[in-house]
């Protein structure tokens, strides 16, 4: 198994740096791995799918590397902004990865004190002017318009409390 930096000894952005460095090495050495450059796909599950999305974006800025043809994101953790969206509400008590456990892991990785949990879950850790600016992409209303929200309670974002 390859060596990589893990919690609790390492925190953000070490995971992304490890993944990006490994991906660059792999892409520069495709021939030695017997890989056809036209068939490169990156895949990740859970936090790994978040890493795939971030790394793929970074790799597109390096024109000397072969093109990534696809990403496979399995159960991606891509929205750490609005924890009141339907997917967060509907899946908050899923066995093995409850919202509380996922939140604790995320805070440990990002070195955020758990005392911020309630503020982050209600959105009050983000200033209201920022919510207004990005609402069209991050709000529950957007889910309703697109038919993605079903059987969930709409929770309004709290005021920022620094």
C-alpha positions, 0 to 999 in steps of 0.5 A: 500500500502506498504511503500517504499522510493521514489524520490525526497527524496531517490536516488540510491541504495535505490530502489534496497535495498528496493526491495531486502529486501522485496524479502528476507522477502517474500521468507523467509515467503512463507508459511505464504503467502500461496505460493508454493516455486516451483512457485516463479516468479518476475515481474516488469515493466519499472524501476521495471523490471530493479530492478527485474533483479538486485535483482534476480542476488543478490538473487542467491547468497543467497543459503538459499533462495528458487529459483526464477523460472522466471523473467517477465521483461515488457518494461525493462530499462536495457541499460543505456550505449549506447543511440544510439542503435536502440531501443533508437532511435526508441522510443525516442518520445513515448508519456508519456515516451519520451527519454528526460523525461526518461533521466530526471528521470534517472538522478534524481534517480542516482543524475547525473546533467542534464548538462551531458545529451548531453555527455551521449546521445552521449557516450562521458561520457565514455572513448574511451578505455572502448567503445572499450573494451565493443563494441561487447556487446554495439554497433550498429554493434552487432544489425546489425549482429543479424538483430535487427536494422531497419530504424535507423541512425547509430550514432558514439560515441563521444570522451570522454570529462571529 
